[in-house]
């Protein structure tokens, strides 16, 4: 394709993505209170587990309204419609996807892994982190603001959702011959070290248990990524041998 055609296609995809964001925002606005009700369930359960009453607080009159704007904006981004528009528009690079049959598995696996990572953070990692943090400061009266809580919630859940997309990234890197399964195996010890460093940075607590909760799925995903790279490399080698 000529350069102007690429620019025209990029413009069209950007417009589609903006429209998808606005559509997601408008469709989620009326459900903002319900969405935040689901978001605050982990902190409410953690407070009740330690015999503490109350809930989240705010320090500024505009904070609840800004909170609902942020929640609606994030939820609008995470709708399947917007994810599909991003995957089909921004990330389905023709250089990487040499055949059209890769497009649908790529789309389904990207969305599925992101949802799995978010659910893992929401159901396991985040509640365990809150339970540890509140239990550690049980002698004090908690006064957790809605803004700080939402930032922490989004960091954990969205961060794990992105981390769970590691096999997709490795697939494209292997498809472009940037990495191989053999290279990943040779650098396994350094990769595990990097995984634990990332887990120590991302985890909201300083204890080893929660860091391991972050690192364990990342190590498993690294092993799955090695298998993905091996499949891509072996298929390429078989294709080169048959020529």
C-alpha angles and dihedrals in degrees: 000000000000120000095256091053090052091050091049091050091048091051092050093050093048090052091049091050093050091049090049091052092051092046091050092047094051094045093050098044095086090049096048093108092050092046092052089046088062091045094055096048093093094054093044091051092047092051092049091047089060095042095253122139132203127054142226122336137198130217101197128054091227094050098088092050092047089047093056090048091053093045092049092047093051093044090049090055092050097053114115090241092061094041090053091049091052095046095045095038111031105022106034093092113183090218091062101035103059093173131038092231089074093060101075096043089047092052095046095044093047094052093041095050092046092051091046091052093048092049091047090054094044097046103035119007101042097045091047091050093049092047091053095045096047092044091051092054097037094128089065130069109247119228104180116180121221092235097054092042092052092049091052092046093051092045094054100040099038091040092055090044090057093044090054088061091071094108090055091053091047090049092058094043090051091045089054090046093242095127136013134203089249091056091049091051093049091052095043096118093050091046092053090049090051090048092055091046090052090046091051090052097044100041112095093220135058099225123108094232095063091041089056090049087059096041099046097067090042091056090048090049090050089055090049089048090054089054090049091050091048091052092049093047094045092049090050092049092050090049091050091048093052093055 
